[in-house]
Amino acid sequence: MYGPGWIIRKGLFARGSSTRGAVLALAFGCLATGLAVPVRAQAPEGAIPAPATPPAQAGKTTVFRVKYVSEGSVYIDAGRNADLQEGMKLSVVEAPPDGVIAEGIQYRGYPHVAELVVSSVSDSSAVCEVVQTIGELKVGQAAFLTPESVQVRHESELVADQDKYPILATFSYGDPLDEEVRETKEAQVTRLSPMQRLQGRLGFNYGATQESGGFTSRQMGLVIDADMHNIGGTYWNFIGSWRGNYGRSSTSLPGAGTQSLTLTDLVNRTYRIGFTYQSPYSPVTVGVGRLFIPWAPSLSTIDGGYFGRKITRKVTFGFFGGSTPDPSSWSYNPNQHIAGTLVNVEYGSFDHFRMYSTVGVALTSIQWKVARQFAFFENTWSWKQYVSFYNSLQADAARTSPLVNGGSNPTEVSQSFSTLHFQPIKLFGFGVNHNYFKTLPTFDPRLLGTGLLDQYLFQGFSGDVRFALPMHIGLFASLGESKTTTDKRNSLNQAYGLALGRLWKTGMLLDLHYSKFNSAFGSGKYQSFSLSKSFTDSFRVQVYGGHQIFNTVLSSNTNSNFVNGVVDFNVGPRYFLQGNFGWYSGPSLRYTQWSSVFGYRLGGFRK
């Protein structure tokens, strides 16, 4: 099944003709949806042509004139009268030969000079900080709003910071409208004239871990935080965070084994980083690194890559492959690999009705021996910000264990999640969910108290509600009834959360979580907290910790506590220091861990 076409292993659903029929019907249905639509043409070389419908809103200009330049700052000839706001971004290009500053100048291919961000606004002018320059700033040059800032201004004109996307409860799983996929879609907005933005941090890490019983080790590693868009003026991006140890001293105990992964190590494996390519003028989408499949986020993160090509404007064919490093995945195995192929159909937009559907087949292997062959389906339907429905489903092919008397499994659904959410007003949302697992999840239970496993704790039906109150106060709750075959009575799964964006007058951010659950794979509860504060633009402190009880045959880690702290400090305009401390106490693992990072800051604001 490693191939660019639908090369499916013979007998994938030999014992499940109904499932095979469903896969083929949905695949051909997805293809038929877009066959009548012509393939998107690529732009010729030279100046980028203007789209058929420019993003500027009628009656509001998006292009302004530079009227004064000082060291590190630029003044433009528009302010509140043009609905400009602090934080909006602009691109500066050379003035046209005729000196006429008019709409559409961003499409004419004039050389880029700089990128700005609005820092102060008056009635008829605005002060902008210079983010990046590749030329000389001069009076008379043209500055135009980026597409993101045009959208922000338009939303402010319609309704006071009206949200374009549904606000979904924390305890929903796999919804493509959640924050992660929302950020991906926002990153796909067409950049009118791509200009590279290179920001990030590169640092070297040194630390030590001391476990109970005298085990001590020292680690050296590398830390990368990248926010690099339009590298070299192309549509390639390098975005994400990664932290890893590339060197480690031997243990202080003769004959002792390799150190176990700590909680900090596990959390670091949930981060994503990689190169992605997506151009509005090319049918091809590419990703390489530690990332999720954009058309099927329920498959979780892979260390590998994906490739997609638009067959029509609505239909994308793609394939992917790699290892599965994310310990918060329901099917986690450190020695597992995955490969597959898919077809995606996208119709409509977030402004009205939208459909986003994916069907595919994949296999997983453990130590290069096939473990699962399955079909996967993801479907999303939404109407504006008011209603959204999402379903993800995986169906395993029939398989027989190679072990003596190992048994066999028929073709059947192995995992399914469905959610129906309503967002009648910005401050309030609620939904109904259903979660199902045929096989026991294999995530790492030490992540329970971090909240990364909340999507697996509720099985059966559950309901959730979320409030976004004034004064930066957020409340959410989720309730569901669960009963396993060994339970004498049903149990109430429950989860609650409180977020305070402004803790009194201290400027601290507080986040509290509580969950009590009883699922087929285990039961327990946890409480966790996170407290953070930015004392200045250059100095930030965060402390988070929790207590968890997890009763399961999968792990002896039944009762544990943890506390982690992070201090982040910018040293001058180019360097930074970071300190990390972790303490963990459980029945099978007890340790303290510290690390220090010294590194270099790339681009961005140098304060």
C-alpha positions as CSV (number, residue, x, y, z in Angstrom):
1,M,0.0,0.0,0.0
2,Y,3.0,2.3,-0.3
3,G,2.2,3.9,-3.5
4,P,0.7,7.0,-5.2
5,G,-2.5,5.2,-6.2
6,W,-5.3,3.1,-4.6
7,I,-3.1,0.0,-4.3
8,I,-4.9,-1.9,-1.6
9,R,-3.6,-5.1,-0.1
10,K,-5.7,-8.0,-1.5
11,G,-8.2,-9.3,1.0
12,L,-8.3,-6.2,3.1
13,F,-12.0,-6.7,3.8
14,A,-12.4,-10.2,2.6
15,R,-14.7,-11.1,5.5
16,G,-16.6,-7.8,5.5
17,S,-18.3,-7.1,2.2
18,S,-20.6,-4.5,3.7
19,T,-17.6,-2.5,4.9
20,R,-15.8,-2.9,1.6
21,G,-18.9,-1.6,-0.2
22,A,-19.1,1.4,2.1
23,V,-15.5,2.3,1.5
24,L,-15.8,2.1,-2.3
25,A,-19.2,3.9,-2.3
26,L,-17.9,6.8,-0.3
27,A,-14.6,6.9,-2.3
28,F,-16.4,7.0,-5.7
29,G,-18.9,9.5,-4.2
30,C,-16.2,11.8,-3.2
31,L,-14.6,11.6,-6.6
32,A,-17.9,12.1,-8.5
33,T,-18.6,15.3,-6.4
34,G,-15.8,17.2,-8.1
35,L,-15.4,15.6,-11.6
36,A,-17.4,18.4,-13.3
37,V,-15.2,21.1,-11.9
38,P,-12.1,22.2,-13.9
39,V,-8.7,21.9,-12.4
40,R,-7.3,25.1,-10.8
41,A,-4.9,26.7,-13.2
42,Q,-1.4,27.8,-12.0
43,A,-0.3,31.4,-12.2
44,P,2.1,32.3,-14.9
45,E,5.5,33.7,-14.0
46,G,5.7,37.4,-13.3
47,A,3.4,39.6,-11.2
48,I,0.7,37.8,-9.3
49,P,-2.7,38.3,-10.9
50,A,-5.5,39.8,-8.8
51,P,-8.1,37.3,-7.6
52,A,-11.6,37.5,-9.0
53,T,-12.9,38.8,-5.7
54,P,-10.3,40.9,-3.9
55,P,-10.5,40.6,-0.1
56,A,-11.0,44.3,0.5
57,Q,-14.4,45.2,1.7
58,A,-16.4,47.7,-0.4
59,G,-16.0,51.3,0.7
60,K,-12.9,50.7,2.9
61,T,-9.4,51.2,1.5
62,T,-6.7,48.7,2.4
63,V,-3.8,50.7,0.9
64,F,-2.1,53.7,2.5
65,R,0.8,56.0,2.0
66,V,4.0,56.2,4.1
67,K,4.2,59.9,5.2
68,Y,7.1,59.8,7.7
69,V,10.0,57.5,8.5
70,S,12.1,57.4,11.7
71,E,14.4,54.9,13.2
72,G,12.4,51.7,13.8
73,S,9.1,53.4,13.1
74,V,6.9,54.4,10.2
75,Y,3.9,56.8,10.1
76,I,1.1,56.2,7.6
77,D,-1.7,58.5,6.5
78,A,-4.6,56.6,8.1
79,G,-5.8,55.8,11.5
80,R,-9.2,55.3,13.2
81,N,-10.8,56.9,10.2
82,A,-9.9,53.7,8.3
83,D,-10.7,51.4,11.2
84,L,-7.1,50.6,11.9
85,Q,-6.3,48.9,15.2
86,E,-3.2,48.1,17.1
87,G,-1.6,44.8,16.1
88,M,-2.7,45.0,12.5
89,K,0.0,44.0,10.0
90,L,1.0,45.8,6.7
91,S,3.4,45.2,3.9
92,V,5.3,48.0,2.2
93,V,6.1,48.1,-1.5
94,E,7.9,50.6,-3.7
95,A,5.8,53.4,-5.0
96,P,4.5,52.9,-8.6
97,P,6.2,55.0,-11.3
98,D,3.2,57.3,-11.6
99,G,3.0,57.8,-7.8
100,V,-0.6,56.9,-7.6
101,I,-1.5,54.9,-4.5
102,A,-4.6,52.9,-5.3
103,E,-6.4,49.6,-4.5
104,G,-4.9,46.6,-6.2
105,I,-1.3,47.8,-5.9
106,Q,-0.4,44.6,-4.0
107,Y,-1.1,42.6,-7.1
108,R,1.2,44.5,-9.5
109,G,4.4,42.9,-8.5
110,Y,6.2,46.0,-7.1
111,P,9.3,45.1,-5.0
112,H,8.7,44.5,-1.3
113,V,10.4,46.7,1.2
114,A,9.3,45.9,4.7
115,E,6.6,44.4,7.0
116,L,5.0,46.5,9.7
117,V,2.7,46.1,12.7
118,V,0.5,49.0,14.0
119,S,1.6,50.1,17.5
120,S,-0.4,53.3,18.0
121,V,-3.4,54.8,16.3
122,S,-4.8,58.3,16.2
123,D,-7.8,59.7,14.3
124,S,-6.0,60.2,10.9
125,S,-2.6,58.5,11.3
126,A,-0.9,55.5,12.8
127,V,2.5,54.6,14.1
128,C,3.9,51.3,12.9
129,E,6.9,49.3,14.2
130,V,9.2,47.8,11.6
131,V,9.2,44.0,11.9
132,Q,11.5,43.3,8.9
133,T,13.1,45.2,6.1
134,I,14.7,44.1,2.8
135,G,15.0,47.6,1.3
136,E,15.1,51.3,2.2
137,L,11.9,52.8,3.7
138,K,11.0,56.1,2.1
139,V,8.2,58.7,2.2
140,G,5.6,58.0,-0.5
141,Q,5.8,54.2,-0.5
142,A,2.6,52.2,-0.4
143,A,1.6,50.1,2.7
144,F,-1.3,47.6,2.4
145,L,-3.1,45.5,5.0
146,T,-2.3,41.8,5.0
147,P,-5.3,39.5,4.4
148,E,-5.5,38.5,8.0
149,S,-5.7,42.2,9.1
150,V,-8.4,42.9,6.4
151,Q,-10.4,40.1,7.9
152,V,-10.0,41.4,11.5
153,R,-11.2,44.9,10.4
154,H,-14.2,43.4,8.5
155,E,-15.2,41.4,11.6
156,S,-15.0,44.5,13.8
157,E,-17.2,46.4,11.4
158,L,-19.9,43.6,11.4
159,V,-20.0,42.8,15.1
160,A,-17.6,43.8,17.9
161,D,-14.9,41.1,17.5
162,Q,-17.3,38.6,16.1
163,D,-15.8,35.1,16.0
164,K,-15.9,33.4,12.6
165,Y,-15.5,29.8,14.0
166,P,-17.3,27.7,16.5
167,I,-16.0,27.7,20.1
168,L,-15.8,24.1,21.0
169,A,-15.6,22.5,24.5
170,T,-12.2,21.2,25.6
171,F,-13.4,17.7,26.1
172,S,-14.4,17.1,22.5
173,Y,-12.0,14.9,20.4
174,G,-10.8,15.2,16.9
175,D,-13.1,18.0,15.7
176,P,-11.4,19.7,12.7
177,L,-12.8,23.0,13.9
178,D,-10.7,22.9,17.0
179,E,-7.8,25.3,17.6
180,E,-5.1,23.2,15.9
181,V,-6.9,22.8,12.6
182,R,-8.3,26.3,12.8
183,E,-4.7,27.6,12.9
184,T,-3.9,25.4,9.9
185,K,-6.7,26.8,7.9
186,E,-5.8,30.3,8.8
187,A,-2.2,29.6,7.7
188,Q,-3.6,28.6,4.3
189,V,-5.0,32.1,3.6
190,T,-3.6,33.4,0.4
191,R,-0.6,35.7,0.9
192,L,-1.0,38.4,-1.7
193,S,2.7,38.9,-2.3
194,P,4.7,36.3,-0.3
195,M,7.5,37.9,1.8
196,Q,9.4,35.7,4.1
197,R,9.1,36.1,7.9
198,L,11.8,34.3,9.8
199,Q,11.2,34.2,13.6
200,G,12.1,31.6,16.1
201,R,14.6,30.5,18.8
202,L,17.4,28.0,18.7
203,G,18.9,26.9,22.0
204,F,21.1,24.3,23.6
205,N,19.9,22.3,26.6
206,Y,21.8,20.9,29.6
207,G,20.2,19.1,32.5
208,A,20.0,16.1,34.8
209,T,17.5,13.6,36.1
210,Q,17.6,11.9,39.5
211,E,15.4,8.9,40.2
212,S,14.6,7.1,43.4
213,G,17.1,4.3,44.1
214,G,20.2,6.3,43.1
215,F,19.7,6.5,39.3
216,T,21.2,9.7,38.0
217,S,21.8,10.8,34.4
218,R,22.7,14.0,32.6
219,Q,21.3,15.1,29.3
220,M,22.4,17.5,26.6
221,G,20.0,18.5,23.8
222,L,18.6,20.9,21.3
223,V,15.6,23.2,21.5
224,I,13.9,24.7,18.4
225,D,10.9,27.1,18.3
226,A,10.2,28.1,14.7
227,D,7.8,30.5,13.0
228,M,9.2,30.9,9.5
229,H,6.7,31.7,6.7
230,N,7.3,32.1,3.0
231,I,11.0,31.0,3.2
232,G,12.9,32.7,0.4
233,G,9.8,34.3,-0.9
234,T,8.2,30.9,-1.6
235,Y,5.2,29.1,-0.1
236,W,7.4,26.9,2.1
237,N,7.0,27.3,5.8
238,F,8.9,25.9,8.8
239,I,6.7,26.1,11.9
240,G,6.5,24.3,15.3
241,S,8.4,23.4,18.5
242,W,10.8,20.6,19.2
243,R,13.0,19.6,22.2
244,G,15.1,16.5,22.3
245,N,18.2,15.0,23.9
246,Y,21.0,14.0,21.5
247,G,23.5,13.0,24.2
248,R,23.3,11.4,27.6
249,S,25.9,10.3,30.2
250,S,25.9,6.9,31.7
251,T,24.1,6.0,34.9
252,S,25.8,6.3,38.2
253,L,24.7,2.7,39.0
254,P,26.8,-0.1,37.4
255,G,24.7,-2.3,35.2
256,A,21.5,-0.2,35.4
257,G,19.4,0.2,32.3
258,T,18.4,3.2,30.2
259,Q,16.5,6.0,32.0
260,S,12.7,5.9,31.7
261,L,11.0,8.8,29.9
262,T,9.9,11.5,32.2
263,L,6.7,13.5,32.1
264,T,8.5,16.4,30.5
265,D,10.0,14.1,27.8
266,L,6.5,12.7,27.0
267,V,5.0,16.2,26.7
268,N,7.8,17.2,24.4
269,R,6.8,14.3,22.1
270,T,3.4,15.8,21.6
271,Y,4.7,19.0,20.0
272,R,4.7,19.4,16.2
273,I,7.3,20.9,13.9
274,G,8.0,20.6,10.2
275,F,8.2,22.0,6.7
276,T,4.9,22.5,4.8
277,Y,4.2,23.8,1.4
278,Q,0.8,25.1,0.2
279,S,0.4,27.6,-2.6
280,P,-2.8,29.2,-3.9
281,Y,-1.4,28.7,-7.4
282,S,-0.4,25.1,-7.1
283,P,-2.5,21.9,-6.7
284,V,0.2,20.3,-4.6
285,T,0.3,20.2,-0.8
286,V,3.4,18.8,1.0
287,G,4.5,18.3,4.6
288,V,7.6,16.8,6.1
289,G,8.5,16.5,9.8
290,R,6.5,15.8,13.0
291,L,3.0,16.8,12.0
292,F,-0.6,15.6,11.6
293,I,-2.3,14.7,8.4
294,P,-4.3,17.9,7.5
295,W,-7.2,15.9,5.9
296,A,-7.4,13.4,8.7
297,P,-6.3,14.8,12.1
298,S,-7.8,11.8,14.0
299,L,-4.9,9.7,12.8
300,S,-2.7,11.7,15.2
301,T,0.8,12.9,14.7
302,I,3.4,11.2,12.5
303,D,7.2,11.5,12.1
304,G,7.3,11.4,8.4
305,G,5.5,13.2,5.6
306,Y,2.4,13.6,3.4
307,F,1.7,14.6,-0.1
308,G,-1.6,15.8,-1.6
309,R,-2.7,16.9,-5.0
310,K,-6.0,18.5,-6.1
311,I,-7.7,16.4,-8.8
312,T,-10.3,19.1,-9.1
313,R,-11.0,22.3,-7.1
314,K,-13.0,20.3,-4.6
315,V,-11.2,16.9,-4.5
316,T,-7.7,16.1,-3.2
317,F,-5.9,12.8,-3.4
318,G,-3.1,12.1,-1.0
319,F,-0.9,9.6,0.7
320,F,1.3,9.6,3.9
321,G,3.7,7.5,5.9
322,G,5.9,7.6,9.0
323,S,6.3,6.6,12.6
324,T,3.8,7.4,15.4
325,P,5.7,9.3,18.2
326,D,2.7,10.9,20.0
327,P,2.2,9.2,23.4
328,S,-1.2,11.0,23.7
329,S,-2.6,9.0,20.8
330,W,-5.2,6.4,21.5
331,S,-3.2,3.8,19.5
332,Y,0.3,4.7,20.7
333,N,3.2,2.3,20.4
334,P,6.8,3.6,20.4
335,N,7.8,1.0,17.7
336,Q,4.8,1.6,15.4
337,H,4.8,2.9,11.8
338,I,1.8,3.9,9.6
339,A,1.2,4.4,5.9
340,G,-1.9,5.0,3.9
341,T,-3.8,6.9,1.1
342,L,-6.9,9.1,1.1
343,V,-9.4,11.2,-0.9
344,N,-10.7,14.4,0.5
345,V,-13.7,16.5,-0.6
346,E,-14.2,20.1,0.5
347,Y,-17.2,22.2,-0.3
348,G,-18.4,25.6,0.8
349,S,-16.8,28.0,3.3
350,F,-16.9,28.9,7.0
351,D,-19.0,31.9,6.1
352,H,-21.9,29.7,5.1
353,F,-22.4,25.9,4.8
354,R,-19.2,23.9,4.7
355,M,-18.6,20.2,4.1
356,Y,-15.2,18.5,4.7
357,S,-15.0,14.7,4.2
358,T,-12.2,12.3,4.0
359,V,-12.0,8.5,3.3
360,G,-8.9,6.4,3.2
361,V,-7.2,3.1,3.9
362,A,-4.1,2.6,6.0
363,L,-2.0,0.0,7.8
364,T,0.2,0.0,10.9
365,S,3.2,-2.1,11.6
366,I,5.1,-2.8,14.8
367,Q,8.8,-3.7,14.2
368,W,7.9,-3.9,10.5
369,K,5.3,-6.6,11.0
370,V,1.7,-5.7,10.0
371,A,-0.5,-5.0,13.0
372,R,-3.6,-3.4,11.6
373,Q,-5.2,-2.8,8.3
374,F,-8.1,-0.4,8.5
375,A,-10.3,2.1,6.7
376,F,-10.8,5.6,8.2
377,F,-13.6,8.2,7.6
378,E,-13.8,11.8,8.7
379,N,-16.8,14.0,8.0
380,T,-17.5,17.6,9.0
381,W,-20.6,19.7,8.3
382,S,-21.0,23.2,9.6
383,W,-23.2,26.2,9.1
384,K,-21.4,29.5,9.9
385,Q,-20.5,29.6,13.6
386,Y,-23.8,28.3,14.8
387,V,-23.9,24.5,14.1
388,S,-21.2,21.9,13.5
389,F,-21.3,18.1,13.2
390,Y,-18.2,15.9,13.1
391,N,-17.6,12.2,13.0
392,S,-14.4,10.1,12.8
393,L,-14.4,6.4,12.4
394,Q,-11.9,3.6,11.9
395,A,-12.9,0.1,10.8
396,D,-10.3,-2.7,11.1
397,A,-10.0,-5.5,8.5
398,A,-10.4,-9.1,9.8
399,R,-7.1,-10.5,11.1
400,T,-5.8,-13.7,12.8
401,S,-3.1,-13.6,15.4
402,P,0.2,-15.3,14.3
403,L,0.6,-16.7,17.8
404,V,-0.5,-20.2,18.6
405,N,-4.1,-20.0,19.9
406,G,-3.9,-16.3,19.4
407,G,-7.5,-16.0,18.1
408,S,-8.9,-13.8,15.4
409,N,-11.0,-10.6,15.0
410,P,-13.7,-10.0,12.4
411,T,-14.0,-6.9,10.3
412,E,-15.5,-4.3,12.7
413,V,-15.4,-0.7,13.9
414,S,-12.5,-0.2,16.2
415,Q,-13.0,3.5,17.1
416,S,-15.6,6.1,16.5
417,F,-16.3,9.6,17.8
418,S,-19.2,11.9,16.9
419,T,-20.1,15.4,18.1
420,L,-22.9,17.8,17.4
421,H,-22.2,21.4,18.6
422,F,-24.3,24.5,18.7
423,Q,-23.0,28.1,19.2
424,P,-26.1,30.3,19.4
425,I,-24.2,33.3,20.7
426,K,-20.5,34.1,21.2
427,L,-20.6,33.7,25.0
428,F,-22.3,30.3,25.1
429,G,-22.0,26.9,23.3
430,F,-23.1,23.4,24.0
431,G,-23.0,20.0,22.4
432,V,-23.7,16.2,22.5
433,N,-20.9,13.7,21.9
434,H,-20.5,9.9,21.5
435,N,-17.2,8.0,22.0
436,Y,-16.6,4.4,21.3
437,F,-13.5,2.1,21.5
438,K,-13.6,-1.6,20.5
439,T,-10.0,-2.1,21.6
440,L,-8.3,-0.7,24.7
441,P,-6.4,2.6,24.1
442,T,-2.7,2.4,24.5
443,F,-1.8,6.0,25.4
444,D,0.8,6.7,28.1
445,P,-1.3,7.2,31.4
446,R,1.3,9.5,32.9
447,L,-0.1,12.2,30.7
448,L,-3.5,12.0,32.3
449,G,-3.1,15.0,34.7
450,T,-1.9,17.2,31.9
451,G,-5.4,17.2,30.2
452,L,-3.9,15.8,26.9
453,L,-6.0,12.6,27.4
454,D,-9.4,14.1,28.2
455,Q,-10.8,13.1,24.8
456,Y,-10.5,9.4,25.7
457,L,-11.9,9.5,29.3
458,F,-15.6,9.6,28.3
459,Q,-17.2,6.6,26.5
460,G,-20.8,6.4,25.4
461,F,-22.9,9.6,25.3
462,S,-21.9,12.8,27.0
463,G,-22.9,16.5,26.9
464,D,-20.7,19.6,27.3
465,V,-21.2,23.3,27.8
466,R,-18.9,26.2,27.6
467,F,-19.2,29.9,28.7
468,A,-16.8,32.6,27.6
469,L,-17.7,35.3,30.2
470,P,-16.5,38.9,30.4
471,M,-13.3,39.8,32.3
472,H,-11.6,36.9,30.5
473,I,-13.4,34.2,32.5
474,G,-14.0,30.8,30.9
475,L,-16.1,28.0,32.3
476,F,-16.7,24.5,30.9
477,A,-18.3,21.2,32.0
478,S,-18.9,17.8,30.5
479,L,-21.1,15.1,31.9
480,G,-21.8,11.5,30.6
481,E,-23.0,8.2,31.9
482,S,-20.9,5.1,31.5
483,K,-21.3,1.4,32.3
484,T,-18.9,-1.4,31.6
485,T,-19.7,-5.1,31.6
486,T,-18.2,-5.5,35.1
487,D,-20.1,-2.5,36.7
488,K,-23.1,-3.2,38.8
489,R,-24.5,0.2,38.1
490,N,-23.8,3.2,35.8
491,S,-21.3,5.8,36.8
492,L,-21.3,9.5,36.1
493,N,-18.3,10.7,34.1
494,Q,-17.7,14.4,34.8
495,A,-15.2,17.1,34.0
496,Y,-15.0,20.7,34.9
497,G,-12.7,23.6,34.1
498,L,-12.2,27.3,35.1
499,A,-9.9,29.7,33.3
500,L,-9.2,33.2,34.7
501,G,-7.4,35.4,32.2
502,R,-6.9,38.1,34.7
503,L,-6.5,36.9,38.3
504,W,-7.6,39.9,40.3
505,K,-5.1,42.7,39.7
506,T,-2.0,40.5,39.6
507,G,-1.9,39.9,35.8
508,M,-1.7,36.2,36.4
509,L,-3.4,33.5,34.3
510,L,-5.0,30.6,36.2
511,D,-6.4,27.4,34.7
512,L,-8.0,24.7,36.8
513,H,-9.2,21.2,35.8
514,Y,-11.1,18.4,37.5
515,S,-12.2,15.1,36.0
516,K,-13.7,11.9,37.3
517,F,-14.2,9.0,34.9
518,N,-15.0,5.3,34.5
519,S,-14.2,3.7,31.2
520,A,-13.7,0.2,29.8
521,F,-9.9,0.6,30.1
522,G,-9.8,2.2,33.5
523,S,-11.2,4.5,36.1
524,G,-10.0,7.3,38.3
525,K,-9.8,11.1,38.7
526,Y,-7.4,14.0,38.5
527,Q,-7.1,17.6,39.5
528,S,-4.6,20.0,37.8
529,F,-3.7,23.6,37.8
530,S,-1.6,26.0,35.7
531,L,-0.5,29.5,36.9
532,S,1.5,31.8,34.7
533,K,2.5,35.5,34.5
534,S,4.4,37.7,32.1
535,F,6.2,40.2,34.3
536,T,7.6,42.0,31.2
537,D,7.8,41.4,27.5
538,S,11.0,39.6,28.2
539,F,10.3,37.7,31.4
540,R,7.7,35.0,31.9
541,V,7.1,32.3,34.6
542,Q,4.7,29.3,34.6
543,V,4.0,26.6,37.2
544,Y,1.7,23.7,36.6
545,G,1.0,20.6,38.5
546,G,-1.6,18.0,39.4
547,H,-2.7,14.8,41.3
548,Q,-4.1,11.8,39.5
549,I,-5.5,8.4,40.4
550,F,-5.7,5.8,37.6
551,N,-6.9,2.3,38.2
552,T,-6.2,0.0,35.3
553,V,-4.6,-3.3,34.3
554,L,-2.6,-1.3,31.7
555,S,-0.4,0.4,34.3
556,S,0.8,0.3,37.9
557,N,0.9,4.0,38.0
558,T,-2.2,4.3,40.2
559,N,-1.6,7.3,42.3
560,S,0.8,10.1,41.4
561,N,1.6,13.8,41.8
562,F,3.6,16.2,39.7
563,V,4.8,19.8,39.6
564,N,6.6,21.5,36.7
565,G,8.0,25.0,36.5
566,V,9.3,27.1,33.6
567,V,11.1,30.4,33.6
568,D,11.8,32.2,30.3
569,F,13.9,35.3,30.0
570,N,15.2,37.3,27.0
571,V,18.8,38.5,27.4
572,G,19.2,41.6,25.3
573,P,17.9,41.7,21.8
574,R,19.3,38.4,20.5
575,Y,19.6,35.8,23.3
576,F,17.4,34.0,25.8
577,L,17.6,31.9,28.9
578,Q,15.2,29.2,30.0
579,G,15.0,27.1,33.1
580,N,12.9,24.0,33.7
581,F,12.2,22.0,36.9
582,G,10.1,18.9,37.3
583,W,9.1,16.7,40.2
584,Y,7.1,13.5,39.8
585,S,6.1,11.0,42.5
586,G,4.3,7.8,41.6
587,P,4.3,4.1,42.8
588,S,6.5,3.0,39.8
589,L,8.5,6.2,39.0
590,R,9.8,8.9,41.3
591,Y,12.2,11.6,40.0
592,T,13.3,15.2,39.9
593,Q,14.5,16.8,36.7
594,W,16.1,20.1,35.8
595,S,17.4,21.7,32.7
596,S,18.7,25.0,31.5
597,V,18.6,26.4,28.0
598,F,20.7,29.1,26.4
599,G,19.9,30.2,22.9
600,Y,19.6,32.7,20.0
601,R,16.5,34.5,18.9
602,L,15.8,34.8,15.2
603,G,14.0,37.8,13.8
604,G,10.9,39.3,15.4
605,F,10.9,42.1,17.9
606,R,14.3,42.5,19.6
607,K,13.5,43.9,23.1
